[in-house]
Amino acid sequence: MSDLQSDATAGPRIVVITGCMGAGKSTVAQALAERLPKAVHLRGDLFRRMIVSGRVEMSQNPSPEAERQLRLRYDLAWSVAAQYADAGFTVVYQDVILGEFLGWAAEQLKAYRPAVIVLDPSAEVLAARDRARAKNIYDDPVYGSWTAGQIRQVLHEHTPHIGLWLDTSAQSLDETVSEILASLRQRAG
């Protein structure tokens, strides 16, 4: 038996999971999709990585081309999410969507009643998770030398506070997924 039915009356057909780098988006999105009856885990970063040459990374002071590529990445992901949703899947779409872009995502996907989930562990937890990775993001010159505290500041000061914000600093994966599922059931109720 699934945790949430995927018909039109059960709730959102697209679940947007966002947060800072190292917030656990990929892990949570995969675990959530596995607990839904007919679901897709859509990794937004896939569209960035598909650019073989000419890719421009986002940074603290992004170039116009970096912003154009970011908008393209989001547009592509939202189009794919919509197509999967139209085919009857619940789409668990995860990406780093901060600042004005989170509101834009909700607006672009509004026909699908998206549930927005923002994973918001502390800066200390983000930094610790980043250090445990093979590829580090924070304090990397390619990404503009962001610190976990700086990116979290963007999240808190420039990102609309929509959806469910979860401080996952001390939560297990199962606790986080269970809280998201409870929120989705409540929306469907």
C-alpha positions as CSV (number, residue, x, y, z in Angstrom):
1,M,0.0,0.0,0.0
2,S,1.4,3.4,-0.9
3,D,1.7,6.4,1.4
4,L,-0.3,8.7,-0.9
5,Q,-2.6,8.0,-3.8
6,S,-1.6,9.7,-7.1
7,D,-5.0,10.5,-8.5
8,A,-6.1,14.1,-9.1
9,T,-8.0,14.3,-5.8
10,A,-5.1,13.1,-3.7
11,G,-3.0,16.2,-3.9
12,P,-0.2,17.8,-5.9
13,R,1.0,16.1,-9.0
14,I,4.3,17.9,-8.7
15,V,6.3,18.1,-5.6
16,V,9.2,20.7,-5.7
17,I,12.0,20.0,-3.3
18,T,14.6,22.7,-3.0
19,G,17.1,24.1,-0.6
20,C,20.8,24.9,-0.5
21,M,23.5,22.7,-1.8
22,G,24.0,19.9,0.7
23,A,20.5,20.2,2.1
24,G,19.7,16.5,1.2
25,K,17.4,17.3,-1.8
26,S,18.5,14.3,-3.9
27,T,18.3,11.8,-1.1
28,V,14.9,13.0,0.2
29,A,13.5,13.3,-3.3
30,Q,14.5,9.7,-4.1
31,A,13.1,8.3,-0.9
32,L,9.9,10.2,-1.3
33,A,9.4,9.0,-4.9
34,E,10.0,5.4,-3.7
35,R,7.1,5.8,-1.2
36,L,4.6,7.0,-3.8
37,P,2.6,4.6,-6.0
38,K,3.5,6.1,-9.5
39,A,6.3,8.6,-9.2
40,V,9.2,10.2,-11.0
41,H,12.3,11.6,-9.4
42,L,13.3,14.5,-11.7
43,R,16.8,15.9,-11.0
44,G,16.9,19.5,-12.3
45,D,20.7,19.5,-12.2
46,L,20.6,17.0,-15.1
47,F,19.8,19.8,-17.5
48,R,22.9,21.8,-16.4
49,R,25.2,18.8,-16.7
50,M,23.9,18.0,-20.2
51,I,25.7,21.1,-21.5
52,V,28.9,19.6,-22.8
53,S,30.7,22.8,-23.8
54,G,29.9,26.4,-23.1
55,R,28.4,25.8,-19.7
56,V,28.6,28.9,-17.4
57,E,28.2,28.1,-13.7
58,M,26.1,30.3,-11.4
59,S,28.1,32.3,-8.9
60,Q,27.6,35.1,-6.4
61,N,27.9,37.6,-9.3
62,P,26.5,35.6,-12.2
63,S,27.0,36.7,-15.8
64,P,24.0,37.3,-18.0
65,E,24.9,34.0,-19.8
66,A,24.9,32.1,-16.4
67,E,21.5,33.5,-15.6
68,R,20.2,32.6,-19.1
69,Q,21.4,29.0,-18.8
70,L,19.8,28.8,-15.3
71,R,16.5,29.9,-16.7
72,L,16.8,27.4,-19.6
73,R,17.5,24.6,-17.1
74,Y,14.4,25.5,-15.1
75,D,12.2,25.8,-18.2
76,L,13.4,22.4,-19.4
77,A,12.8,20.8,-16.0
78,W,9.3,22.3,-15.7
79,S,8.4,21.2,-19.1
80,V,9.5,17.6,-18.4
81,A,7.7,17.7,-15.0
82,A,4.5,18.8,-16.6
83,Q,4.7,16.0,-19.2
84,Y,5.2,13.3,-16.6
85,A,2.4,14.8,-14.5
86,D,0.1,14.8,-17.6
87,A,1.0,11.1,-18.0
88,G,-0.3,10.3,-14.5
89,F,2.9,10.4,-12.5
90,T,3.5,12.3,-9.3
91,V,6.7,14.2,-10.1
92,V,9.2,14.8,-7.3
93,Y,11.3,17.5,-8.8
94,Q,14.4,18.6,-7.0
95,D,16.8,21.4,-7.7
96,V,18.4,24.4,-6.1
97,I,15.7,27.0,-6.7
98,L,16.5,30.1,-4.7
99,G,15.5,33.8,-4.7
100,E,12.9,35.0,-7.1
101,F,13.1,31.7,-9.0
102,L,11.1,29.8,-6.4
103,G,8.1,32.0,-6.8
104,W,8.5,31.7,-10.6
105,A,8.6,27.9,-10.3
106,A,5.4,27.8,-8.3
107,E,3.7,30.2,-10.8
108,Q,4.9,28.2,-13.9
109,L,3.7,25.0,-12.4
110,K,0.5,26.3,-10.8
111,A,-1.8,24.2,-13.0
112,Y,-0.4,21.1,-11.2
113,R,-1.0,22.4,-7.7
114,P,2.7,22.0,-6.8
115,A,3.7,21.3,-3.3
116,V,6.9,23.3,-2.4
117,I,9.2,21.7,0.1
118,V,12.2,23.7,1.3
119,L,14.9,21.7,3.1
120,D,16.6,24.1,5.5
121,P,19.3,22.6,7.7
122,S,21.7,24.8,9.5
123,A,24.8,26.3,7.9
124,E,26.9,24.1,10.1
125,V,25.1,20.9,8.9
126,L,25.3,22.1,5.2
127,A,29.1,22.7,5.6
128,A,29.6,19.3,7.3
129,R,27.6,17.5,4.6
130,D,29.6,19.3,1.9
131,R,32.9,18.2,3.5
132,A,31.8,14.6,3.4
133,R,31.1,14.7,-0.3
134,A,33.6,13.8,-3.0
135,K,32.9,17.0,-4.9
136,N,32.7,20.1,-2.6
137,I,30.7,23.2,-3.5
138,Y,31.3,25.6,-0.7
139,D,34.4,27.7,-0.9
140,D,35.0,26.4,-4.4
141,P,36.3,29.1,-6.7
142,V,34.3,27.8,-9.7
143,Y,31.1,28.5,-7.8
144,G,32.2,31.9,-6.6
145,S,33.5,30.9,-3.2
146,W,30.1,30.6,-1.6
147,T,30.0,29.6,2.1
148,A,27.1,27.6,3.5
149,G,26.2,30.7,5.6
150,Q,26.1,32.9,2.5
151,I,23.9,30.6,0.4
152,R,21.6,30.1,3.4
153,Q,21.3,33.9,3.7
154,V,20.1,34.0,0.1
155,L,17.6,31.3,1.0
156,H,16.3,33.3,4.0
157,E,16.5,36.9,2.8
158,H,15.7,36.6,-0.9
159,T,13.6,33.5,-1.4
160,P,9.8,33.7,-1.0
161,H,8.6,31.8,2.1
162,I,6.1,29.6,0.3
163,G,5.4,25.9,0.9
164,L,6.7,23.8,3.8
165,W,10.1,24.8,5.2
166,L,11.8,22.0,7.2
167,D,14.8,22.4,9.4
168,T,16.2,18.9,8.8
169,S,19.4,19.5,10.8
170,A,18.5,16.8,13.3
171,Q,16.0,14.8,11.3
172,S,16.7,11.3,9.9
173,L,15.8,10.7,6.3
174,D,12.7,8.7,7.3
175,E,11.5,11.5,9.6
176,T,11.9,14.1,6.8
177,V,10.0,11.9,4.3
178,S,7.3,11.1,6.8
179,E,6.8,14.8,7.6
180,I,6.6,15.6,3.8
181,L,4.1,12.8,3.3
182,A,2.0,14.0,6.2
183,S,1.9,17.5,4.7
184,L,0.9,16.1,1.3
185,R,-1.9,14.0,2.9
186,Q,-3.1,17.1,4.7
187,R,-3.2,19.1,1.5
188,A,-5.2,16.3,-0.2
189,G,-7.6,16.0,2.8
